[in-house]
Amino acid sequence: QVQLVESGGGLVQPGGSLRLSCAPSRNIFRITAGDWYRQAPGKQRELVAKLTSGGSTNYADSVKGRFTISRDNAKNTVYLQMNSLKPEDTAVYYCNAFLRFDFRINDYWGQGTQVTVSS
């Protein structure tokens, strides 16, 4: 019954910043890894940023230098800091995370949060 809860989306002007958050609805589930995807209208879902359980990160070329994925273990939350936003960043952003509870590890998807970059 656990779900990933996403927040932080909204409307922002070009050049602005947003920080997306992703956390399990039940804190007994721990995030061990997390990815952020996005899907713009008429386009397929694409990987934006990846954070492995070991702490390494990878980014799509289109967001390198502007986006940062991170994890706060104390808050059990994965973040996506988005700076210097462009209209082309407009999309629904989805969190995909591996959650651990005891000996079980499974991946979950959030329902998505809308990010709109427009003047």
C-alpha positions in Angstrom: 0.0 0.0 0.0 3.0 2.3 0.1 3.1 5.1 -2.5 5.6 7.6 -3.6 4.5 11.2 -2.9 5.8 13.9 -5.2 5.6 17.6 -4.5 7.2 20.9 -5.5 5.9 21.3 -9.1 4.2 24.4 -10.3 4.4 27.3 -12.7 7.7 29.2 -12.9 9.2 31.7 -15.3 12.2 30.9 -17.5 15.4 31.1 -15.5 13.6 30.3 -12.3 14.1 27.4 -10.0 12.0 24.6 -8.4 12.8 21.7 -6.1 10.9 18.5 -6.4 10.6 16.1 -3.5 9.9 12.4 -3.5 9.1 10.4 -0.4 7.3 7.3 0.6 3.9 7.6 2.1 4.9 5.3 4.9 8.2 6.1 6.4 9.0 2.5 7.4 9.9 2.1 3.7 13.4 3.5 3.0 14.5 4.9 -0.2 17.7 3.1 -1.4 17.8 4.7 -4.9 15.8 7.2 -6.9 15.4 8.4 -10.5 13.5 11.3 -12.0 11.7 11.0 -15.3 9.7 13.5 -17.3 7.2 13.3 -20.0 6.2 16.3 -22.2 3.0 16.3 -24.3 3.4 14.2 -27.4 6.7 12.8 -26.3 7.7 9.6 -24.5 8.9 9.5 -21.0 12.6 10.1 -20.6 15.1 9.7 -17.8 16.3 13.0 -16.4 18.4 12.1 -13.4 19.5 8.9 -11.7 20.8 8.4 -8.2 22.1 4.9 -7.3 22.0 3.4 -3.9 25.8 3.9 -3.8 25.3 7.7 -4.3 26.5 8.1 -7.9 24.5 10.3 -10.2 23.8 10.6 -13.9 22.0 13.2 -15.9 20.5 13.7 -19.3 22.6 16.0 -21.5 19.7 18.4 -21.7 19.8 19.1 -17.9 23.5 18.8 -17.0 24.7 21.7 -15.1 21.2 22.8 -14.2 19.6 19.9 -12.4 20.8 18.1 -9.3 19.5 14.9 -7.8 20.1 14.2 -4.1 19.0 12.2 -1.2 18.5 13.1 2.4 18.6 9.9 4.4 17.5 11.6 7.6 14.3 12.8 5.8 14.0 9.7 3.7 13.5 11.9 0.7 14.9 12.2 -2.8 15.1 15.7 -4.3 15.5 17.2 -7.8 16.8 20.7 -7.7 16.1 22.4 -11.0 17.8 25.7 -11.8 17.8 27.9 -14.9 14.6 26.4 -16.1 13.7 26.6 -19.7 10.3 26.3 -21.4 11.5 23.0 -22.9 11.6 21.6 -19.3 7.9 21.8 -19.2 6.6 18.3 -18.5 5.1 16.0 -15.9 7.9 14.8 -13.7 7.8 11.3 -12.2 9.8 9.9 -9.3 10.9 6.3 -9.6 12.5 4.9 -6.4 13.5 1.6 -4.9 12.1 1.1 -1.5 13.3 -1.3 1.2 11.3 -2.8 4.0 13.0 -5.5 6.0 14.4 -7.9 3.3 12.1 -6.7 0.5 13.2 -4.2 -2.1 10.9 -3.1 -4.9 10.6 -0.1 -7.2 7.7 2.3 -7.2 6.5 5.1 -9.3 5.0 8.4 -8.2 1.9 9.8 -9.8 3.7 12.7 -11.3 3.9 16.5 -10.7 3.4 19.1 -13.3 6.2 21.6 -14.0 5.4 24.4 -16.3 8.0 27.0 -17.4 6.4 30.0 -19.1 6.6 33.7 -19.1 
